[in-house]
Amino acid sequence: MRPAVILIGADKGGVGKTTVARTLLDYFTTKQVRTRAFDTEAPRGTLKRFHGDVTEVVDINYVPDQMKIFDTISAAMPVTLIDVRAGLMSPTLRVLRDIGFIDAAKQGQLAFAVFHILGPTISSLEEIQQTAAYLGDCKYFMVKNFINNTHFFEWDNATHGSYFNKIKDAVELTIPKLSEMAMEQVEVAAVPFNTFVANRSATGEQASYSFVLRGYVRHWLSNVWAEYDRVRVMDIVRTKEPMADTAKMRPVIKVAEAS
């Protein structure tokens, strides 16, 4: 494996980016891929509340914290996941461009992928144009998220093409909606989705979560992971030669309602 950095964010808030980050952390855990995470919701991060053992809260605008993230990337920790605070997506990509990180990814020194969580309005689509200016040949996943009961308008073909085609080979992915009551219980438990399904507390002790709600979470999580498998998320950390081949697969993600 080669070291990979996965950026999850959006310039708009309330689109469920941290929920997507949590599912990715659980996904890599099941794949036995060592992963660390940085939560940029300083000083108190939401991601750290659920994955405190692998997550550190940082200020992405603070140079020493940038060094803490990017100076410590190594193959010993294959995945570095960064949950970017709302409004900081474009500024963070600008920093990565300025420090030469994106160029290093293009040269194959590491893998870089962006999970862009889209909102339901045209203004969210306009973020794609801003984001595309920084990415070059890096992997790009556009995520349409229904987790918060969001209702997306149906973009006509012309509108879809004018924005989604800004980035070559972008792939769309759908994450299903989880039952509100099940989501609330996981929030109260303050544990990873995997841990909730296993009926364990944050300390690893036997818990007494609802059998029914655990079933809903298990079914939902398996659907999410099936989507990650479909767009071959694991390819982000698999070494490929030549690097030009890896640039051919770039993904986009939606989150749709589960049947």
N, C-alpha and C positions, 0 to 999 in steps of 0.2 A: 504494500500500500504506500501511497504518497500522501504527504500532509495536505489536508483540504480545509479551506475556510468557507463556511456557509453563512451568508448574511441574510437575515430575515427582517423585513421592514416594509414601511410605507410612509409616505409623507402625510397621509391622512390617519387620524386616530380612530379607534373603535372598530377595526376591521378584523380582529382576531389573530393578530400576528403571534402573540405569546402562546396561544393554543396550538398553532401550527408548530412553533418551536418545541413545545412539550411533546407533541406526537413524533417529531423527528428524533428527539432524545430517546424516547421509548423505542423507536424503530431501530436506531443504531445499537441500543442495548441488546435487543433480541438478536441482532446480527453479530454480537460480540465484538463490536468496533469501539475502541476506547474513544470517548468523547468528552470534551470540556466545553463549558458554556460561559458566555459573558452577557450579563444583563445590564443594559445601558439606562435603565430606569433609576438612575442614582437620585437620592441616596438609598431608597428602598425599592428593590426590584420584585416584580411579580413572579418572574421565572424562578428566581432563587427560592421563593416560598415553596415551590413544588419540587425543585431539583437542587436543594441546598448543598448536596454532597459534591456536585460537579460544577456549580455555578458561582461566579464571582461578580459582584456589582461594580461597574466602572463608569466613569464619565468619559464618553467617547470624544469629547472636545478637549480633554486634558491630555497634554502630550505624554506625561509619565504613564498614564493609563493606556494610551495608544502603544507605547513601548511594551507595557506589560502583556498586551495581546500579541502584537506582531513580531516582537523580538524573541518570543518564546515558542514560535511554531516549529514543530519537528515531527519526524516520522514516528517518534515514540508515542505521540498522541495524535493519531490519524485525523481526527475531526475537531476543529474549533468552530463552535456555533456562536454567532453573535445576534442577540435579539435587540434590534435597534429601536430606540424610542421614537414615537410618532413625531414626524417633522424633521427627523435627522437622517433620513435615507439619502437624499441628494448630497447634503454636506459630508456625510461619511464616505460616500463614493468619491467625492472630490478629494478628500484627504488621502484615500487609497491611491488615487491617480497621482497626486502630488508627491507622495513618498516612494513611488515606483513599484507599489505592490501589484497593481494591475498588469504592468509590463512584465513583472516576474512570473505572473500566472500565465501570460501569453507565451513566455519562453519555456514553460513546462517545469519550472522550479517547484511549483505547487499547483493545486487545483483550487479554483474559485467558482462559487455558485451563488446566485442571488435568488431568493424566494421573495418575489414582490407580491404583497397581499393587496389585492385590488378592492376598492369600494364600489358601490352601486352606481355612481354618477359619472358623467363624462369628464369631470375634473380629475377623477382617479385615473382614467385612461390617459389624460394629458401628462400624468406622471411618467408614463412609459417613455415618452419622447425625451424627457429630462434624464431619465435613468439610462437610456440607450446611448446617450452621448459619452458616458463613462465606461461602459462595459466592454466594448470591442468584441473579442471572441470568447468571452467568459460564458459559462453556462447560465441560462436565464430561465427561471420558472416564474410564470405569472399565476398567482393564486386567487381564484375567485371563491370567497369564503361565505358559506351559508350558516356558519355556527351560531351567529347572533340573530337568526331569523331575518337576515337581510334579503330584500327582494331586488334582484338585479333586473334592469330593463333589458330587453332583447335588442342588442345592437344589430343594425342592418349590416349587410355584407360590406358595403362601402366604408361604413364607420369602423367596423371590425378590422378590415384590411388596412385602413389608414393608420391605425395605432399598433395593432398586433404585428404587422409586418415590419415595424421599425427595427426589430431585432431578428436576425436570420435564425431560422430553425427553432424558434421558441415553441415550447410544448405546453399544451393546456392540461391541467390536472384538476380533478374534482374531489373535494373532501366532504364527506357526508355530514349532515346535521345530527347532533346528539340530542336526545331527549333532555328538555330543560331540567327536569327533576334529577336525572342522572348527573348532569353537569353540575348542578347545585351541590349534590352530595360529594362529588369529587372535590369541589371547591372547599367545602366544609372540612373534609378529611385532610386537605392540604398535602396530598401525596401524588406521585406520578400515576397516570392512567393504568399502567402495568401493575403497580402496587395495589391500586384499588381493586382491580380484577382479581388479584391473588388474595384479596381479603386480608391485607396486612396493613399495620399502622406505619407511621413514619419511622418508628424505631424497629420495625421488622416483627413486631408481635402480632399474634392473631387478633383480627378485628371482628366487628359484627356488622359489616355493611350489608345492605339489602341484597339478597340473592337476585331479585328481579333487576335492580339497578345495575348490579355487576354484569348481568347478562347483556343489558343494553350497551354498556361501555365496551364489553368484549366484542360484541357484534360490530359496533361502530369503528372500533380501533382496527379490527381485521379488514374492514372496508378501506380505511385510510391507508393501511400498509399495502393493500392490494394495488392501490393507485401509485404508491411509491415504487412498488415493484414494476408496475406497468411502464413507468417512465424511466426505470433503471437508475434510481437514485444512488444505488451502490456503485455505479460507474464513476461517481464523483471521486471516490477514494481508491479506485482500482487503477493501477499503472497501465498506461497504454502507450504504444509506440507505433508510429510517430505521434507527437502531440497534435498534429493537424487533424488526425482522425477524431480526437476527443472533442474538438470544436464543433463537429458536425451534429452533436446531440445536445441541444439546448431546450429546456422544458418550460412549460407554462402550467399554472395550477388553478383549478376552480374548486370550490367547495359546494357540493350540491346536496340536496336533501336525500337522506337514505330512504330506500323503499321499505 
